[in-house]
Amino acid sequence: MNKVVHFEIPADDFDRAKKFYQDVFGWDIVPSGMPNMKYDIVRTGPVDENMMPKESGFINGGLMMRNSPNEGPVLVIDV
């Protein structure tokens, strides 16, 4: 069965959302380094040297500024 391999969460208040996910879920959220784009990398658990999850069940993703009022979370499935 194919699995969810990545997610993206849009936020209206980027700093507030970042604090929420860090405090409530303990996620490690770090800047992506993409210039001119408010997008941070989300690590939901331990990662290896390639920044891939080390344990089954963890999925990494991104936190980004919402671009439109109807923009919702994105789930990427390996096919």
N, CA, C and O atoms as a GROMACS GRO file, in nm:
protein
  316
    1MET      N    1   0.085  -0.118   0.000
    1MET     CA    2   0.000   0.000   0.000
    1MET      C    3   0.089   0.124   0.000
    1MET      O    4   0.186   0.131   0.075
    2ASN      N    5   0.056   0.221  -0.084
    2ASN     CA    6   0.133   0.345  -0.090
    2ASN      C    7   0.106   0.430   0.033
    2ASN      O    8   0.000   0.421   0.094
    3LYS      N    9   0.204   0.511   0.069
    3LYS     CA   10   0.198   0.586   0.193
    3LYS      C   11   0.209   0.736   0.170
    3LYS      O   12   0.259   0.781   0.067
    4VAL      N   13   0.161   0.811   0.268
    4VAL     CA   14   0.184   0.955   0.269
    4VAL      C   15   0.332   0.974   0.299
    4VAL      O   16   0.384   0.916   0.395
    5VAL      N   17   0.401   1.056   0.217
    5VAL     CA   18   0.545   1.074   0.234
    5VAL      C   19   0.586   1.219   0.265
    5VAL      O   20   0.701   1.245   0.297
    6HIS      N   21   0.491   1.311   0.255
    6HIS     CA   22   0.523   1.453   0.278
    6HIS      C   23   0.392   1.527   0.301
    6HIS      O   24   0.287   1.487   0.251
    7PHE      N   25   0.399   1.636   0.376
    7PHE     CA   26   0.281   1.722   0.396
    7PHE      C   27   0.324   1.867   0.394
    7PHE      O   28   0.441   1.899   0.416
    8GLU      N   29   0.230   1.955   0.366
    8GLU     CA   30   0.253   2.099   0.376
    8GLU      C   31   0.133   2.161   0.446
    8GLU      O   32   0.018   2.132   0.414
    9ILE      N   33   0.162   2.247   0.542
    9ILE     CA   34   0.057   2.314   0.618
    9ILE      C   35   0.066   2.464   0.593
    9ILE      O   36   0.167   2.526   0.627
   10PRO      N   37  -0.039   2.524   0.534
   10PRO     CA   38  -0.040   2.669   0.517
   10PRO      C   39  -0.088   2.736   0.646
   10PRO      O   40  -0.171   2.682   0.719
   11ALA      N   41  -0.034   2.854   0.674
   11ALA     CA   42  -0.070   2.927   0.796
   11ALA      C   43  -0.088   3.075   0.767
   11ALA      O   44  -0.013   3.134   0.688
   12ASP      N   45  -0.187   3.135   0.831
   12ASP     CA   46  -0.208   3.280   0.819
   12ASP      C   47  -0.107   3.357   0.904
   12ASP      O   48  -0.053   3.459   0.861
   13ASP      N   49  -0.082   3.308   1.024
   13ASP     CA   50   0.015   3.368   1.116
   13ASP      C   51   0.129   3.267   1.131
   13ASP      O   52   0.123   3.178   1.215
   14PHE      N   53   0.232   3.284   1.050
   14PHE     CA   54   0.340   3.186   1.040
   14PHE      C   55   0.408   3.160   1.174
   14PHE      O   56   0.425   3.044   1.213
   15ASP      N   57   0.447   3.265   1.245
   15ASP     CA   58   0.519   3.248   1.372
   15ASP      C   59   0.432   3.181   1.478
   15ASP      O   60   0.481   3.099   1.556
   16ARG      N   61   0.305   3.216   1.481
   16ARG     CA   62   0.212   3.154   1.576
   16ARG      C   63   0.195   3.005   1.547
   16ARG      O   64   0.197   2.923   1.638
   17ALA      N   65   0.179   2.970   1.418
   17ALA     CA   66   0.164   2.830   1.379
   17ALA      C   67   0.290   2.752   1.412
   17ALA      O   68   0.283   2.639   1.462
   18LYS      N   69   0.405   2.810   1.383
   18LYS     CA   70   0.532   2.743   1.412
   18LYS      C   71   0.543   2.712   1.561
   18LYS      O   72   0.579   2.601   1.598
   19LYS      N   73   0.513   2.809   1.645
   19LYS     CA   74   0.518   2.789   1.790
   19LYS      C   75   0.419   2.682   1.834
   19LYS      O   76   0.452   2.598   1.918
   20PHE      N   77   0.299   2.684   1.778
   20PHE     CA   78   0.197   2.586   1.812
   20PHE      C   79   0.246   2.444   1.784
   20PHE      O   80   0.240   2.358   1.873
   21TYR      N   81   0.293   2.417   1.663
   21TYR     CA   82   0.336   2.282   1.626
   21TYR      C   83   0.460   2.237   1.704
   21TYR      O   84   0.476   2.119   1.735
   22GLN      N   85   0.547   2.331   1.734
   22GLN     CA   86   0.665   2.296   1.815
   22GLN      C   87   0.624   2.263   1.958
   22GLN      O   88   0.669   2.163   2.014
   23ASP      N   89   0.539   2.346   2.017
   23ASP     CA   90   0.500   2.328   2.157
   23ASP      C   91   0.408   2.208   2.177
   23ASP      O   92   0.427   2.131   2.271
   24VAL      N   93   0.309   2.192   2.090
   24VAL     CA   94   0.209   2.086   2.109
   24VAL      C   95   0.259   1.949   2.065
   24VAL      O   96   0.236   1.850   2.134
   25PHE      N   97   0.327   1.943   1.951
   25PHE     CA   98   0.369   1.814   1.896
   25PHE      C   99   0.519   1.787   1.911
   25PHE      O  100   0.564   1.675   1.886
   26GLY      N  101   0.596   1.888   1.951
   26GLY     CA  102   0.740   1.870   1.966
   26GLY      C  103   0.813   1.861   1.833
   26GLY      O  104   0.924   1.807   1.828
   27TRP      N  105   0.753   1.913   1.726
   27TRP     CA  106   0.816   1.907   1.594
   27TRP      C  107   0.936   2.001   1.587
   27TRP      O  108   0.935   2.109   1.647
   28ASP      N  109   1.037   1.960   1.515
   28ASP     CA  110   1.155   2.042   1.488
   28ASP      C  111   1.127   2.117   1.358
   28ASP      O  112   1.115   2.055   1.252
   29ILE      N  113   1.116   2.248   1.365
   29ILE     CA  114   1.084   2.330   1.248
   29ILE      C  115   1.200   2.425   1.223
   29ILE      O  116   1.234   2.507   1.307
   30VAL      N  117   1.261   2.412   1.104
   30VAL     CA  118   1.381   2.488   1.072
   30VAL      C  119   1.364   2.560   0.938
   30VAL      O  120   1.290   2.513   0.851
   31PRO      N  121   1.431   2.675   0.921
   31PRO     CA  122   1.422   2.748   0.795
   31PRO      C  123   1.468   2.662   0.677
   31PRO      O  124   1.563   2.584   0.688
   32SER      N  125   1.400   2.676   0.565
   32SER     CA  126   1.435   2.598   0.445
   32SER      C  127   1.552   2.659   0.370
   32SER      O  128   1.620   2.590   0.294
   33GLY      N  129   1.574   2.788   0.391
   33GLY     CA  130   1.681   2.856   0.316
   33GLY      C  131   1.636   2.903   0.179
   33GLY      O  132   1.718   2.952   0.101
   34MET      N  133   1.508   2.889   0.149
   34MET     CA  134   1.456   2.937   0.020
   34MET      C  135   1.438   3.088   0.027
   34MET      O  136   1.358   3.138   0.107
   35PRO      N  137   1.511   3.161  -0.055
   35PRO     CA  138   1.499   3.307  -0.050
   35PRO      C  139   1.362   3.354  -0.098
   35PRO      O  140   1.301   3.293  -0.186
   36ASN      N  141   1.316   3.461  -0.038
   36ASN     CA  142   1.188   3.524  -0.075
   36ASN      C  143   1.068   3.433  -0.058
   36ASN      O  144   0.965   3.454  -0.123
   37MET      N  145   1.078   3.333   0.028
   37MET     CA  146   0.965   3.243   0.050
   37MET      C  147   0.960   3.206   0.198
   37MET      O  148   1.058   3.160   0.255
   38LYS      N  149   0.845   3.226   0.257
   38LYS     CA  150   0.825   3.189   0.398
   38LYS      C  151   0.784   3.042   0.398
   38LYS      O  152   0.665   3.009   0.392
   39TYR      N  153   0.884   2.953   0.406
   39TYR     CA  154   0.862   2.808   0.404
   39TYR      C  155   0.967   2.744   0.493
   39TYR      O  156   1.087   2.757   0.468
   40ASP      N  157   0.922   2.675   0.597
   40ASP     CA  158   1.014   2.607   0.687
   40ASP      C  159   0.996   2.457   0.677
   40ASP      O  160   0.886   2.408   0.647
   41ILE      N  161   1.103   2.384   0.701
   41ILE     CA  162   1.102   2.238   0.697
   41ILE      C  163   1.054   2.187   0.833
   41ILE      O  164   1.099   2.234   0.937
   42VAL      N  165   0.964   2.090   0.830
   42VAL     CA  166   0.910   2.030   0.951
   42VAL      C  167   0.961   1.887   0.963
   42VAL      O  168   0.944   1.806   0.872
   43ARG      N  169   1.022   1.858   1.075
   43ARG     CA  170   1.068   1.722   1.105
   43ARG      C  171   0.985   1.673   1.223
   43ARG      O  172   0.993   1.729   1.333
   44THR      N  173   0.906   1.570   1.201
   44THR     CA  174   0.815   1.523   1.305
   44THR      C  175   0.879   1.423   1.400
   44THR      O  176   0.821   1.387   1.502
   45GLY      N  177   1.000   1.377   1.365
   45GLY     CA  178   1.070   1.280   1.448
   45GLY      C  179   1.217   1.278   1.411
   45GLY      O  180   1.264   1.363   1.336
   46PRO      N  181   1.290   1.179   1.463
   46PRO     CA  182   1.434   1.171   1.434
   46PRO      C  183   1.461   1.149   1.286
   46PRO      O  184   1.387   1.078   1.218
   47VAL      N  185   1.569   1.211   1.236
   47VAL     CA  186   1.606   1.199   1.095
   47VAL      C  187   1.749   1.148   1.082
   47VAL      O  188   1.830   1.160   1.174
   48ASP      N  189   1.779   1.088   0.964
   48ASP     CA  190   1.915   1.040   0.939
   48ASP      C  191   1.998   1.149   0.876
   48ASP      O  192   1.955   1.264   0.869
   49GLU      N  193   2.119   1.115   0.829
   49GLU     CA  194   2.209   1.214   0.770
   49GLU      C  195   2.155   1.275   0.641
   49GLU      O  196   2.202   1.380   0.599
   50ASN      N  197   2.055   1.210   0.579
   50ASN     CA  198   1.991   1.263   0.458
   50ASN      C  199   1.861   1.336   0.489
   50ASN      O  200   1.785   1.370   0.399
   51MET      N  201   1.837   1.359   0.618
   51MET     CA  202   1.717   1.427   0.667
   51MET      C  203   1.589   1.348   0.640
   51MET      O  204   1.480   1.406   0.631
   52MET      N  205   1.602   1.216   0.628
   52MET     CA  206   1.487   1.128   0.610
   52MET      C  207   1.451   1.069   0.746
   52MET      O  208   1.539   1.047   0.829
   53PRO      N  209   1.320   1.042   0.769
   53PRO     CA  210   1.280   0.984   0.898
   53PRO      C  211   1.354   0.853   0.927
   53PRO      O  212   1.367   0.767   0.839
   54LYS      N  213   1.400   0.839   1.050
   54LYS     CA  214   1.472   0.718   1.091
   54LYS      C  215   1.377   0.610   1.140
   54LYS      O  216   1.413   0.493   1.144
   55GLU      N  217   1.257   0.648   1.177
   55GLU     CA  218   1.162   0.552   1.233
   55GLU      C  219   1.034   0.550   1.151
   55GLU      O  220   0.989   0.654   1.101
   56SER      N  221   0.977   0.433   1.137
   56SER     CA  222   0.850   0.417   1.066
   56SER      C  223   0.741   0.499   1.135
   56SER      O  224   0.736   0.507   1.257
   57GLY      N  225   0.657   0.558   1.056
   57GLY     CA  226   0.546   0.636   1.110
   57GLY      C  227   0.568   0.786   1.111
   57GLY      O  228   0.473   0.863   1.120
   58PHE      N  229   0.694   0.829   1.102
   58PHE     CA  230   0.722   0.972   1.098
   58PHE      C  231   0.720   1.021   0.954
   58PHE      O  232   0.772   0.954   0.865
   59ILE      N  233   0.662   1.135   0.931
   59ILE     CA  234   0.655   1.197   0.798
   59ILE      C  235   0.703   1.340   0.812
   59ILE      O  236   0.657   1.412   0.900
   60ASN      N  237   0.795   1.382   0.728
   60ASN     CA  238   0.842   1.520   0.730
   60ASN      C  239   0.759   1.603   0.633
   60ASN      O  240   0.692   1.550   0.545
   61GLY      N  241   0.766   1.733   0.650
   61GLY     CA  242   0.686   1.820   0.566
   61GLY      C  243   0.733   1.963   0.568
   61GLY      O  244   0.851   1.991   0.588
   62GLY      N  245   0.638   2.053   0.547
   62GLY     CA  246   0.670   2.194   0.542
   62GLY      C  247   0.559   2.278   0.602
   62GLY      O  248   0.442   2.240   0.604
   63LEU      N  249   0.598   2.394   0.651
   63LEU     CA  250   0.506   2.495   0.702
   63LEU      C  251   0.526   2.618   0.615
   63LEU      O  252   0.639   2.662   0.596
   64MET      N  253   0.417   2.673   0.562
   64MET     CA  254   0.428   2.785   0.469
   64MET      C  255   0.320   2.888   0.494
   64MET      O  256   0.219   2.860   0.559
   65MET      N  257   0.342   3.007   0.441
   65MET     CA  258   0.240   3.112   0.448
   65MET      C  259   0.125   3.074   0.356
   65MET      O  260   0.147   3.025   0.245
   66ARG      N  261   0.003   3.097   0.402
   66ARG     CA  262  -0.116   3.072   0.320
   66ARG      C  263  -0.120   3.177   0.209
   66ARG      O  264  -0.106   3.297   0.234
   67ASN      N  265  -0.141   3.132   0.085
   67ASN     CA  266  -0.144   3.221  -0.030
   67ASN      C  267  -0.283   3.265  -0.070
   67ASN      O  268  -0.299   3.367  -0.137
   68SER      N  269  -0.385   3.189  -0.031
   68SER     CA  270  -0.522   3.226  -0.063
   68SER      C  271  -0.614   3.176   0.049
   68SER      O  272  -0.578   3.083   0.121
   69PRO      N  273  -0.730   3.238   0.065
   69PRO     CA  274  -0.818   3.203   0.177
   69PRO      C  275  -0.861   3.056   0.180
   69PRO      O  276  -0.884   3.002   0.288
   70ASN      N  277  -0.872   2.992   0.065
   70ASN     CA  278  -0.920   2.854   0.060
   70ASN      C  279  -0.809   2.750   0.056
   70ASN      O  280  -0.837   2.631   0.042
   71GLU      N  281  -0.685   2.792   0.070
   71GLU     CA  282  -0.572   2.700   0.064
   71GLU      C  283  -0.567   2.616   0.192
   71GLU      O  284  -0.566   2.670   0.302
   72GLY      N  285  -0.562   2.485   0.175
   72GLY     CA  286  -0.559   2.394   0.289
   72GLY      C  287  -0.434   2.309   0.287
   72GLY      O  288  -0.348   2.326   0.200
   73PRO      N  289  -0.422   2.218   0.383
   73PRO     CA  290  -0.306   2.130   0.389
   73PRO      C  291  -0.294   2.044   0.263
   73PRO      O  292  -0.393   2.013   0.197
   74VAL      N  293  -0.170   2.006   0.231
   74VAL     CA  294  -0.140   1.921   0.117
   74VAL      C  295  -0.076   1.792   0.168
   74VAL      O  296   0.015   1.797   0.251
   75LEU      N  297  -0.122   1.680   0.119
   75LEU     CA  298  -0.062   1.550   0.151
   75LEU      C  299  -0.007   1.491   0.022
   75LEU      O  300  -0.076   1.489  -0.080
   76VAL      N  301   0.118   1.445   0.025
   76VAL     CA  302   0.182   1.384  -0.091
   76VAL      C  303   0.190   1.234  -0.067
   76VAL      O  304   0.242   1.190   0.036
   77ILE      N  305   0.138   1.156  -0.163
   77ILE     CA  306   0.135   1.010  -0.152
   77ILE      C  307   0.229   0.950  -0.254
   77ILE      O  308   0.227   0.988  -0.371
   78ASP      N  309   0.311   0.856  -0.210
   78ASP     CA  310   0.403   0.786  -0.299
   78ASP      C  311   0.322   0.693  -0.389
   78ASP      O  312   0.249   0.607  -0.340
   79VAL      N  313   0.336   0.713  -0.520
   79VAL     CA  314   0.264   0.626  -0.617
   79VAL      C  315   0.361   0.564  -0.714
   79VAL      O  316   0.321   0.488  -0.802
   0.00000   0.00000   0.00000
